[in-house]
């Protein structure tokens, strides 16, 4: 069975405190990629998935274990981003790789 698609928070509702990116960061990514009309049509699911990427809280009660990104939310991002990635020009791919490495998502983008 396919995992449920993440839903974007309703306007005015707070995003989870463990979200990887905030709305301004997601908007900045979109702006920096300079999307074409075709890419704009594919961006919605990517944006929704980006909003759903969260940090997994440490299972260690003392909080000494390092935080990690939630794998299920990364899998949803990969699924949403695959069709979008196929439309990117080389300059957009370079920009996305650069942004992804800064965010700690470099390995995920490298696999797409």
Protein Blocks (a to p, Z undefined) as FASTA:
>chain_A
ZZdddddddehiacdfkbfbdfklmmmmmmmnopafklmmmmmmmmmmmmmpccdddfbl
nlpaccdddfklmmmmmmmmmmmmmmpcfklmmmmmmmmmmnopmmmmmmZZ
